[in-house]
Amino acid sequence: MMAQRLPVAMTARSVGSVTDRDVQRVLNGWSEKYAEGSVRRWRAALAGFFKWCIAERLVSTNPVTRTVVPRKSGAPVRMHPLTAAELDSVVDAVRHHDPHTADLILIAAWSGLRWSELRAVRVAHFARVPLPLLVVQEARPEGMETKTTKGRRARRVPIAERILPLVETFAAGKDGSDLLFTSPSGAQLHAAAFKRASRWKETARGRRLHDLRHTAICLWLAHGVDPATVQAWAGHASIATTNLYVTHLGTGADRAGLDRLNSPGHVGGTRDTEPDRRHDIAPGR
């Protein structure tokens, strides 16, 4: 995956001609488009490659050593979740030509699993008692080996009734060590094949795959799950991250206030709406 991201101009050069400035320019370019964590992983892979080159006496120094990954400025999380109605519309459009992929979209949009987690979860991680849930403890980004989740600790995600029959179907007939969510042929999921099967550009309403996770978190909050529980289900390290979704949706107080504004009998502002009868009193009395 890292090699695919390298500029063609760099891959066409001899390894001995690559300088730390060349690597830094690549890191800067990656940081403009990708998450900081992804850039750090790719930098580590690049450093490992040049370490091998040193061992093979192809180069004398590692040009990655003196480079740094640019820190993000702290810009707001980019999210574009689907509403419940939009999700149903997307699923219906995909189901028309690929029911298997439509089920995967619905599962992702109700479980909140990251794509790398959806690819890694195994049948043994699907618990049915005392309540149906997924134990999320592994992730497998495409082009990389299986690793721990982003938060580096396992979390438990209850399975809503809306998707429970679908998860049961994916688990049927498989061993505990088998991947739970797979392609129609039983292979591990890959984003490119998934997008082809779902005709993602035509059906997804401009969303990214990661917006299915955003959709799940917003659905949980909209159904009244408290933010602290949502934080645990989503695996957010900080409640501040969960609160970004609360801000996106509006708080319960916001909704209650809007309901009051829209209710009958509250159209005249905050003043008493009783008729002003002062003019009915005769002058001098």
ABEGO torsion letter per residue (X at the ends): XAAAABBAAAAABBAAABBAAAAAAAAAAAAAABBAAAAAAAAAAAAAAAAAAAAAGABABBAAAABBBBBBAGBBBBBBBBBAAAAAAAAAAAAAABAAAAAAAAAAAAAGBBAAAAAABBAAABBAOABBBBBBABBBBBGBBBBBBAAGBBBBBBBBAAAAAAAAAAABGBBAABBABBBAAGBBBBAAAAAAAAGAAAAAGGBBAAAAAAAAAAAAAAAGBBAAAAAAAAGBABAAAAAAAAAAAEBAAAAAAAAAAABBGBAAEABBABBBAAAABBBGX
